[in-house]
Amino acid sequence: MEHHLPARSRASLNPWLICAACFLVIAVDGFDTSAIAYVAPALTHIWHLPHAAMTPAFIATSVGAVLGYLLSGAIAKRMSRRSEIALATLAFAAFSLLTVVSSGILMLSVIRFFTAVCLGLVVPASISLAADSAPDHARASATIAAATGLSAGSAFGGLLSAKLIAEFGWEAVFIAGGLVPVLLLPAIRYAIPREQTQTSAPIDMHRTIDDPVSGKTRGLLAPGLVTDTTTVWLVAFLGFLVTYLFIFWTPMLLLSYGFTASSAALGAAASAFGGITGNVLLFLLERRLGVQRSLIITISITMVCIAGFQMDGLSQWAVLLLIFGVGIGTTSACVGQATLATVLYPKALRTTGVGYAAAVGRFGAIIGPSLGGFLISLGMSAQRIVLLSCVPLTIVAIVLIFSHTRITLQRKALTLS
């Protein structure tokens, strides 16, 4: 048991246990977030709806997550992050189980909204907890490792969902999404110490603001942080826009390539496995190149794969391989914005900073699926929709180049002085 371990052993073991627990929680979160995309083709077939009819459920998921992200920092100041994570996990498990009673788009959208609020509470608390538990030199690596849970949950969920839908129906996806989180509650209690809170950490006044009335939220836009915040928010917004365009509409788009409704979930899995690969690449490159340049590399891989979609006569395996490549950059962009937040913000602002960045990203996640639904309703081809996603990715790359250049010049100026 933990209390029998020497103090030194516990000090070295706890960061790994905490990061592992956060990874597992975020993985379940990733599965439940993407669950609606897995079942969308089956539901539109069963309910005799056009593909674009799923847009309200997709938007409700993103809107609920935005609210959860915005509330996460405030809740972290009133209870331990362990309690916040445990209670929110239990709540989204319950709402996931409730989803099986949905009989139409309206009811499904309402339940998905409340599910996503709880899902949104979990991610900022888990990511900031993993970052704070790691040594300073490993903070970015710990963030990447924990946030990779989103891709892992989405990837394995896609594979599992294809089998569950084919054998047991769409309801089985949400039943699994409700039962698995409950099994994680003992791990949360064991691995995350009760004292891991942010209420005791004072705000770094040198990096934020001198006016205590302004609070943590305004601190993100203080003169010393406003450029960093702008960078993080732009990467989050545009990265989430493209990522969730693919997450929510890839199963639908694959139907145009000859995939069946049950096998279309494999496209989401391919994208998520690409995301895992991108996160591993980000993890390996970050120590040598920094977060910004590492993200530029993964995003460049994605844009090359997007160009590949413009070729005619693609086989289904070729389509899955290209989607895998797209996932490398899109998912790592979502992880990258959280990593940027944990690296650029002081400790007392991390949960708030990660939460607000994720909330800004979710606005992109709302626009992405909405834009996809609008373009599909206009009859635009899958290839053209994919090609258009290069525009926001190019902007992300430019923002990252600017951020890296600015920080490099600042460091050189400090060295010369």
Helices and strands as residue ranges (DSSP letters): G 2-4, H 7-46, G 51-54, H 55-76, H 81-98, G 99-101, H 105-133, G 136-138, H 139-168, H 171-191, H 215-219, H 226-255, H 265-308, H 316-344, G 347-349, H 350-377, H 382-388, H 390-416
